[in-house]
Amino acid sequence: MWLPAPRDRGIALPAAVFALVVVAALIAGAFFVSIQEQRLANSTRDLVRASGSAEAGLAELVGARDARATDTLSAYPAGSLAVGWRPTPLGTGSYRGLVYKLNDNLYLLGVTGADTARFGSGRDTPVSRLALIARTRSPAVAAAAALTTRGALVVRDAVAIDGRDAIPNATWTGCAPAPDTVAILINGTLTLLGSAIITGTPPVIPDTTVGDTVFDRLGDVTYGELAARADVTLPSGSYAPGPDVVSGACGTGETNWGDGMDRSAPCGGRVPLVRILGDLTVTGGQGQGILLVDGDLQLSGPFRYFGVVLVRGALRVSDAGSGPARLWGALLVGNGEGATSELAGGAAVTRSTCAVEHAVRAAAYLAPLRSRGWARLF
């Protein structure tokens, strides 16, 4: 029987082992590289998600600006508004942020975004930070009079329209004196009947410039842009709004338009922007802020309102035997499609700069600067 020489076995065995070692090393190297590639891909994915969360957080903070919270901030670096961890709108991540007030019109927003909804749990999760400079945009109400209108207007039955600036009541504190204005600014015909009282400096001014622009563009904000940001949007109908207080706290119901009669009450700080998608009939109650009516407005009860009322259609006011309506602030009536507005029943419209400014300030919102407003911190 023939057997291999010992030296042949000695050479063959190390070669096989060496081959196995090489193969194992190649497999281990490939495995290591794949693991690193997977970790890099996961890290990149998580970082992209974190960046998306930060961007979503910025968008939400800009869109949900609370004027009452940010207006009272001290200028940087004395004060800031902190927003704790909260989920992104789609729930794919989370964010937290800080809002700094640079001046009355500029704000700095810094947001940290995470790729998971961790809510500060301390997990070692990739984060991304973004900063944004934004400015406030406020509607510039063309309220040079107590009542601004076009078309035909009939005033009768002891109605009082007063352009002398007034503070609504004692609960309206911090109101600076303002000069008196004209009572009625009109591009059209005015008919005074009975014992109507028109008081102002002067009482009435005809003005042919009162046109579509006055009712469709409020400074650098269009009617559509402002209406789209309404806090309350209601269909056509009849309403009697009033404060809604539950367990000492002000509610947010659709017919709770704040409490202008007592600003020290729980709903005194609620100053909503309300839009009516069509015609509105108000039978009583009260409210404050800005009221936008796409159609006609009928006031038929003891309604009290503090702020700005903009009616694109016609206005008709009566007391329906239950008491007159009263408005402090500014009233704008578009009289669309050649309609005629009529005020009767002892209603009163009183110019109030304080009520107008209060309403406009509450309706202000943040908008990013068009240039040099955004930066990635890391």
Buried (B, 14 or more C-beta within 10 A) or exposed (E): EEEEEEEEEEEEEEEEEEEEEEEEEEEEEEEEEEEEEEEEEEEEEBBEBBBBBBBBBBBBBBEEBEBEEBBEBEEBEEEBBEBEBBBBEEEBBBBBBBBBBBEEEBBBBBBBBBBBBBEEEEEEBBBBBBBBBBBBBBBEBBBBBBBBBBBBBBBBBBBBBBBBBBBBEEBBEEBEEBEBBBBBBBBBEBEBEEEBBBBBEEBBBEBEEBEEEBBEBBEEBEBEBBBEBBBBBBEBEEBBBBBBBEEEEBBEEBBBBBBBBBBEBBBBBBBBBBBBBEBBBBBBBBBBBBBBBBBBBBBBBBBBBBBBBBBBBBBBBBBBEEBBBBBBBBBBBBBBEEBBBBBBBBBBBBBBBBBBBBBBBBBBBBBBEEEEBBEEEE
